[in-house]
Every structure is written in C-alpha cells, then in structure tokens.
Amino acid sequence: MSRRFVIEAVMIAIYGQLLLPKRPVEYRIPYTTVMELYDMKDSPEPVMPEKDDDAHVKQKIGEMIAFFEDPFNKKKLERALIAPWRESPPLPINENVTFVVVNTSENMQFGEVFDPIETEVILLAQRMESPILTDQIEFQDKVIQNGISVQLFDIDDFEFAIEEAAETSER
C-alpha cells in the first residue's frame, strides 16, 4: 500500500531523501507548484541561503522541470489541466515514488490567512484525505492556530510519517 502525501513540487527538489523512501510513496502535487518551479529556477532570488546549496537546488529544480516537460509526462499533465481538481495519471519516478499532479483550484476559502498555494495545498489534503508534508514552520503554525482539519508532517519527520502509515494500514 502506497502512502500518499500532499506536497509542493519545490520541496521534492530541496529534499532529495523524499525520492528514496523505504516504502512506496505517492506525492500529490498541486499543478501551480509545478509552474512555480519555472519562477524559482530563473529568479535571481536564492531558494537556499548558502550559495552552493542554492546552485544545487536550482539544478534539481531544472531536472524536475525537464521531467515534467518530457513529452510522455507532459501529455499526462495536460490531461489533468482539462478541468479543476482533475488528476494526472501516475508519473513513476522509481520503484517507490510516484507523482500525481492535481489541477487544484484556489477559492479564497480561508480568506487572506493563507496564500493561494497554501490554500491549494490544504484543499488538496482535505479532498484526498492525505497528510501534508512541509518544511514551512509558519504554515504549520497557521494551520494549527486556525484549526484547519488536515494532518501535517514536518519533512524532518518523513520516515516517521511513512512508518505510521504502514502501521495504520496493517491494523
């Protein structure tokens, strides 16, 4: 049984260990975060504070963009863009990792408390009944403070999140 997580595309580029889990994982990625990769790659603003780390992450972002632009994957993505909340067919990365891109739709449900991408991540997690995987402490705090009904895992707790899913499904 594959463990599902909702995650922003850039998190996968930043945290390489997310592509090497011990158990099968499916990442549900809002399409807007895939598009955000282009802005991050070409921006003079650093993604990471250290120059070497920033160069490495921007290289990984470029690799992710190339993956999504591959004609076979691009065709799959285009299917998801036909309608709001439509999902792409699975995009396998390796034997344990699969991406599913979702054409999310931000609807200002949470007002100005959350930015549009945060809102899409929350709505996708609620819709898929899947936990959110993030490194954004401020986002985590806002979710908790506003009583939003989603499960959150910090990326530092990734292995724990996978193990918890395995234990839950074995019961």
C-alpha positions in Angstrom: 0.0 0.0 0.0 1.4 3.4 -1.1 1.5 6.2 1.4 0.1 9.5 0.0 1.3 12.9 0.8 0.4 16.4 -0.4 3.5 18.4 -1.1 4.8 21.4 -3.1 7.0 20.5 -6.0 9.9 22.5 -4.8 10.1 20.5 -1.5 10.9 17.4 -3.5 13.8 19.4 -5.3 15.1 20.6 -2.0 14.9 17.4 0.0 16.4 14.6 -2.1 15.7 12.0 0.6 12.0 12.3 -0.4 12.8 10.4 -3.6 14.4 7.5 -1.6 11.8 6.2 0.8 11.9 2.7 2.3 8.2 2.1 1.4 6.1 3.1 -1.6 5.0 6.8 -1.6 2.7 8.8 -3.8 3.1 12.6 -3.8 0.1 14.6 -4.8 1.4 17.9 -6.2 -0.7 21.0 -6.9 -0.1 22.0 -10.6 0.5 25.6 -9.5 3.6 24.5 -7.5 4.9 22.8 -10.7 4.6 26.1 -12.5 6.3 27.9 -9.6 9.4 25.8 -10.4 10.0 27.9 -13.5 9.9 31.2 -11.5 12.3 29.8 -8.9 14.8 28.4 -11.4 15.1 31.7 -13.3 14.8 34.1 -10.3 17.8 35.9 -9.0 16.4 35.4 -5.5 18.0 32.5 -3.8 16.0 29.4 -2.9 18.5 28.4 -0.3 20.6 30.6 2.0 24.0 29.1 1.1 25.3 29.7 -2.4 26.4 26.1 -3.1 23.1 24.7 -1.7 21.2 27.2 -3.9 23.1 26.2 -7.0 22.4 22.5 -6.2 18.7 23.1 -5.6 18.3 25.2 -8.7 19.9 22.3 -10.7 17.4 19.9 -9.1 14.6 22.3 -10.0 15.9 22.2 -13.6 15.8 18.4 -13.5 12.2 18.4 -12.2 11.2 20.9 -15.0 12.8 18.6 -17.6 11.0 15.6 -16.1 7.6 17.4 -16.4 8.4 18.7 -19.9 9.3 15.2 -21.2 6.8 14.6 -24.0 5.3 11.5 -22.3 4.9 13.2 -18.9 3.7 16.5 -20.5 0.9 14.6 -22.2 -0.1 13.1 -18.9 -0.1 16.5 -17.2 -2.2 18.0 -20.0 -4.9 15.5 -19.1 -5.1 17.0 -15.6 -5.5 20.5 -16.9 -8.8 19.8 -18.6 -10.9 20.5 -15.5 -10.4 21.7 -11.9 -9.4 19.0 -9.5 -8.6 16.6 -12.2 -5.5 14.4 -11.5 -2.8 13.4 -13.9 -2.2 9.7 -14.4 0.6 8.5 -12.1 4.1 9.6 -13.1 6.5 6.9 -11.7 9.9 8.2 -10.6 11.4 5.0 -9.3 10.1 1.8 -7.7 8.9 3.5 -4.5 7.9 7.0 -5.7 5.1 8.2 -7.9 3.9 11.7 -8.6 0.3 12.6 -9.3 -0.2 16.3 -10.3 -3.6 17.8 -9.5 -5.1 20.8 -11.2 -6.1 22.4 -7.9 -8.4 25.4 -7.7 -7.8 28.1 -5.0 -11.1 29.6 -3.9 -10.2 32.0 -1.1 -12.0 29.7 1.3 -9.6 30.7 4.1 -9.6 34.4 3.2 -6.2 36.1 3.4 -4.9 33.9 6.2 -3.3 31.6 3.7 -1.7 32.5 0.4 -3.2 30.8 -2.8 -0.7 28.0 -2.9 -1.1 27.3 0.8 -4.9 27.2 0.3 -4.5 24.8 -2.6 -2.3 22.5 -0.5 -4.8 22.5 2.3 -7.8 21.9 0.0 -6.0 19.1 -1.8 -5.1 17.4 1.5 -8.7 17.7 2.7 -10.0 16.4 -0.7 -7.6 13.5 -0.8 -7.7 12.8 2.9 -3.9 12.8 2.8 -1.4 14.5 5.1 0.7 17.5 4.1 4.4 17.2 4.1 6.2 20.5 4.5 9.1 22.4 6.0 7.3 25.6 6.4 7.0 26.2 10.2 4.9 29.4 9.7 2.5 27.5 7.5 2.2 24.7 10.1 1.6 27.2 12.9 -1.2 29.0 10.8 -2.9 25.6 10.2 -2.9 24.8 13.9 -3.9 28.2 15.0 -6.8 28.3 12.6 -8.0 24.8 13.5 -7.8 23.6 9.9 -8.6 19.9 9.8 -5.6 18.4 8.0 -2.7 16.2 9.2 0.7 17.8 8.9 4.2 16.2 9.0 7.4 18.2 9.0 9.8 16.9 6.4 12.2 16.1 9.2 9.6 13.5 10.3 9.3 11.9 6.9 10.4 8.4 7.9 8.1 8.5 10.9 5.2 9.5 8.7 5.9 6.6 6.4 6.1 4.1 9.3 3.0 5.5 10.9 1.1 4.9 7.6 2.4 1.3 7.4 1.3 0.6 11.0 -2.1 2.1 10.4 -2.7 0.0 7.2 -1.6 -3.2 8.9 -4.2 -2.9 11.7 
